[in-house]
Amino acid sequence: MDSLTRAAARLPAWRGEAGARIMARLDALARHSSEADALTRLYLTDAHRDALATLGAWMREAGLAVRQDEVGNLIGRREGTAPGLPALLLGSHVDTVRNAGKYDGPLGIVAAIEAVARLNDTPLPFAIEILALGDEEGVRFPAALTGARAFAGTLDPATLAATDAEGITMRAALEAFGGSPDRIAAAARHERDVLAYLELHIEQGPVLEAEGLPVGIVTAIAGAERHVIEVTGVAGHAGTVPMALRHDALAAGAEMVLAAERIARETTDLVATVGQMTALPGAVNVIPSAARFSLDIRSPSDAVRRDAVARLFMHWREIAARRGVTLSSRKNFEEEAAPCAPALMALLDAAVTRAGVRVRHLPSGAGHDGLAIASLCPIGMLFLRCRGGISHNPAEAIAEEDAGLAACILADTLRHFDPAPFASHAQTIKD
């Protein structure tokens, strides 16, 4: 008997209805796409606008007051026992990658609407805001987390000059969308007005499914850095240069790639990926004189990640010296890890336990809006298992029963949420 079966007797009677409604709404939302035969919903497009209109209608149906901010985020608010109380934030992103699945992002918005709708007769000593954030994926423009960064007050205004593949600037796209690029600072929230951020998201990995668990509690969103590595050797004739006298840049690069894999395998809570590799001059009968490859390395611990990178580059320099090649690198991205707040993890632990499911903690190797919102307030995340761990793909799939369970857990978490510790946190930041 799996965890969901054991949980059935402990869950509210509305879980089945909730699961069915969530899945139907996610199907409906997936029809808002710029492509007829695939789900592609990029930031500040007509498909994005249509999706917000649909979400806004569902938010109003759930009793929320709805507004759109200066960068295109949709915000639905439910007041607490008094108007103007600080808000617990729920939600996720509404934009997708190209040829996407239905659940990455929108699940967290739709399930939050369902959970809050179940609390309309329950007075709460805090407000709730559901966020449908824009541009988490960073597909249309060379930027990411735009909506979340604006909400947290950390969006660089220079981002508005970024252009898409058609040469349209973000500024122009935002103006056409009805946003206010000259007032992006007004989208920022003050710490005193928010308590914490909770996001439901598909796992995008296979761990929960492998363990037969419908949900898991996230410990941290992994920090990441990316590098472009260049190895320079000496070109030569494939038939005339003896193996011992070669300075083969590609062979050296290949050994470096394997060193990255080995260090990642040997290091707890670390993953490393080389997703691109090229060789020059690229002829079948010429020893490569140059190789270029990418490195993406992630960990929920910034200390672990930085130590691993230092060790890796030490090994790479040894490889380069032994093989008679030169090594150069350029770091083009770094994002620090965002630990989840222990108090929010404890709340989710308790709700999951009350639902009759074994508690499982796990890190998120993928980035999420919480990376940006963590600079504003404490964050927490609940993962939902997805079939095969597949994401960013039309084959992305979740179970209706799991969706209903997640809505129950969210609603239960809201009922037991005590704003006092988080209000104190906001006051500490303010002071």
N, C-alpha and C positions, 0 to 999 in steps of 0.2 A: 504494500500500500504506500503510494507516494505522499509527499507532504500536502499536496493540494487536496487529495482525498481525505486525509486526516483532518484537514482544516475545515472541510465542508460544514460540519455540525456547529462550528464556532462562528461562522460568518453570517452577516445579516441576510435576511431572506431576499433582499433586492440585488444581491451580487450577480445573479444570472441575468436579470434585466439590465443591470449596469454594463456587464460585459457585452451583451448584444448591442446596446446602444452605442457604446464606445467603438466597437468594430464597424457598425453601420456608418457612424459619423466619420471615421477614418477613411472608409471607402468613398464617402461623399467628398471629403476634403481632397482626396487624391485626384478627383476629376478637375481640380483647378491646376492646370498644367499648361505650359507653353507648347507642348508637343502632344499630338493626338494619340500617338502610340507608345508613349513613355511618360513617366512622372518627372517633370523638370520644372521646378518652381524657384526661380532665382529672385534675389533681392530687388525690390522696386520695379517689378514687372507687373503686367496686367494680371498674371496668374497669382502673384503675391497679393495684389489688391483684392481680387475676388475671394481668395482664401480668408483674408481679414474680414471681409463682409460677412462671410458664412460664420466664422468664429464669433464675430460680434453679435450676430443674431442668437447664437447658442448661449453666449454669456448673458445677454439680456433676458433670455428665457429662464436662466438660472437665478435671476434677481440681481445681477450685477450692473452697476453703472459703468458705461464703456466710453473710453476715449482713445484717440491715437496721438502719440507724442511726436516730437519734432523730427525724429529719424525713422518714423514708420513702425514703431513698436505699438502693438495693441494692448491696452491695459483695461481689465475688468475689475472693478472694486466692489467688495461687500463690506459695508461698515460694521463695526463692532457694537458693543452696548452703548457707546457714545460716538458721535461723529468725530472724525479727525484723529482717531487712535492710530498708533504705529501699526504697520501692516506686516503680516507674514506673507512672503512672496512664494507663489507657485508658478509653474509653467515650464516652457522650453522654447525652441525655435521653430518657426513655421517654414523657413526656406529649406531647400533640398539641394543635393548634388544633382548632376545630370543623370537621367535614367535611374532614378532613385527607387527605394522601397517606400512603403506607406507610413512607417512607424517611427523612424528616426527623427525625433523632434516633436511632430504633432501628437504622438501618444501622450507626452507630458502635459500638453495643453488640454486635450480633450478629456483625459482622465481627471484632471484637476477640476474642470467644469462639472463633471459628473459628481465628484466627491463633494464639492461645495453646494451643488444643488440639493444634496441629501441633508444639508445642515440648515436649511432655511428656517426651520422651527427651533433651532438651537442657538440661543444667544451666546456670543463669545466675547471675551474681554479684549479683543484685538480685531483689527481689520484684516481682510484677506485681499490680496491682489493677485490676479492671474495674468501672467505675461505671455504674449505671443511675440517673441523677439525676432528681429530680422538680421540676416547676414551672419549667422553663426558659421556657416560652411565656407564663406569666402570664395565662392565659385565665380560670380560675375565680375567682381573687382578683386585686385590683389590686396585684399584685406580680409579680416575675419573678426567675428565677435563684435561687429560694428554696433548692433543694437544694444548688446549687453554693456559694452564699454561706454556708450552714451548714457545709459541708465545709471551706471556706476560713477559717471563723471570723469572718465579717464580717456575718452576718445580724443585723439589728436586731430585738430581741425584740418591738418594737412592731408588727412585721409580723404577729404572731400575732393581733392584733385586727382585721385586715382581714376583711371579710365578702363572701360570694358573693352571687349574685342572689337566693338564697332566705333571706338573712340569717344564714347559718351562718358562724361565725367560723372562721378557720384553726385556731385553738387547738382548738375543738370537733371539727373535721374530723380533725385530727391525732390527737387522743385516740381517736376512733372507729376510726381506721386502725391503732391499736396503737402510735402514736408517743409521744414523751415531751416535750410542749411545755415543761415546766419544766426539762428537761435538754438544751436545744438546744445549749448550750455544749459538751456532751460529743461532739457530732457533729464538732466542729472538729478538724482534724489539725494536728500540729506540723510546722514546716518540716523538722526533722531526720528525719521519718519518710517524707518523700516526695522524689522526685528531679525529676520533670517530669510534664507532662500532655500526652498525644497524643490527638487526636480525629480520627476519619474522619467526614466529613459530605458530603452532597450539596452541590454548588456553590450551588444556588438561583439560578443565573444562567446565561447562554448562552455565556460566553466559551470554555470548554473544548470544548463541542460545535462551536462555530464554527471552532475551530482543529484539530479532529480529534484531540483529546487525551483519553485516558480519565481522567487524574488531573492535579492541579496542587498546588503547595505554597503554602500561605497565608503571606503576609508579615506581616499584622497584621489583627486584628479592628477594624473601624472604630469610632472614637469618634463619638458622636452627640449632638445636642441638639434639643429640640423647643420651639417657641414657639406661643403663641396671640396673633395680631395683631388689633387692633381699629382700624378707620378710621372716623372720625366726620365726617360732612358735614352737609348741610342738605337736608331733604326738600322737594319742590316738585312742582307739577303737570307731568306729562310733556308737555303741549301748550303751556304758557304761559311757561315759563322758557327764554329763549334759551340756546343751547349755551355761549356765551362767559361767561354769568353763573352757571353751575351750579357747585355744590360736591358732585359726585357721588361718594359714598363707594365705590360698587362699581367705578366706572370707575378711580378711584385705586387701589383694591385690585388690580384686574386688571393695571394697569401695574406694580404692585409684584411680582405673581406672575411676570410676564414678566422683570422685572429679576433675580429669583432664578434663573430658568432660564438667563438669559444669563450671569450670574456663574458658575454651576455649569459651564456649557459651556466657559467660558474658563479654568477653573481645573483643573489636573491633580489627579487623585485626590480629586475632590469631587463629591458628588451632592446635589441639593436637590429636595424634593418638597413640593408643596402638595396635600394629599389631601382637605381639607375647605374649603368656602367657603359662607357664607350672607350674605344681604342683608336689610336691614330698611328699610321695613316689609314688603317682599315683595309689593307690589301691582304689577300690570302697568302701571298708568298713574301711578306715583309714582316720582320720582327717589329712589334709595336714600339714606337719611340715615345708614346705618351698614353696615359690612361687617366680617365676622369671618372669618379664615382661619387655617389651621395652617401651620406650617413645620417640616419634618423635614430636617435637614442633617447629612451624614456624611462622614467622611474617615478614612483610616488614619493621618493626621497631625493631631494636635490643634492644632498651630500653624497648619496650612493651614486647618483648620475655623474656628478663632477669628478668623483674619485675614479669611476670607471673610464671616463673620457681621458683623464690624465694617464692612467695605466695603458689605455689603448694607444695613445699617441706615443708613449714610450716604446711599446712593442713595434709600432709602425716605423719609428726612426731606426730601430735595430734592423728591421727587415730591409729598409732602404739602404742602410750602410752596407749590409752583407751582400746585397744584390747590385750595388754600384749604381743606384738610381737616386734621384732627388725627390723630396716630398714637400708639397706645399698644401695649405688648407685655408679655407675661408668659412667662418661661421656666419650663416645667413638667417638664423632664427634661434631664439631662446625664449622659453616661457617657464617660469617657476611653477612648481607643484602647488596645488591648492588643497591643503588638508581639510577634510570635513570636520565640522565641529563635534567634539565628543558628546555634547549635550543633545545635539540633533540625532547623532547615531544612537544614543540611548533611547530617545523617543521612538525612533524607528524600530530598534531592537524590541522594545516593549510591545509595539503594535503588531509586529510580525509574530511575536510569541503568543499574543492574545489570539491571533488568527490561526494558531496551531501549526505554524511553519517553523522549522529549525532555522535559527539565525546563522547566516553566513556573511562574513565580512570579506570584501575583495576590493582591490584598487581599480580605478578606471584608467586604462592605457590610452583611451581616446580623449580628446579635448572636448569641453562642453562650455556652455554659457557661464557656468559657475566659476570658471577660471577668471573671468572679468568681474563678476559680481562679488567674488571673495574679497575684493578691495573695499567693498561697501558694507558687507555684513557677513555673519557666519553662514556657511552653506552646508547642505546635506543632500544626499542623493539616494534614491531607491532604484535598483536595477530590476528589470523584468527579463526573464529568459527569452531568447529568440532562437528559432529553429536553426540548428547547425552553426550558430554563432555568426550568421551571415548578416551583413549590413551594407549600406550604400549600394544596393543591388535590388532589382525587382523581385528577387527570390526572398527578400526579407519577410519573415513570418512570425507571428505570435499567436498564442491560443486565446480564444474568447474567455475561457475560464480564468486564465491568468490575468487578463485585463480587468475582469470583474473583481478578482481578488485584490489587485493593486488599488482600485478605486476604494474598496473597503478599508484597506490599510491606510490610505491617505485620509479618508474621512475620520477614522479612529485616531490617527495622529493629531488631526486638527482638534478633535474633542478633548484630547489630553494635553494640548500644548499650553504651557504656562508662559506668558509673555514676560514675566518679571525678570528672569535672568538675562534675557536678551535685551530688554529695555535698559537694564543696568549696563550692558555691554555698549549699547549705543551712547549712553550718557558718558561712559568712560572715554569713548572715542572723541565725543564732542568736547569734553573737558581738556 
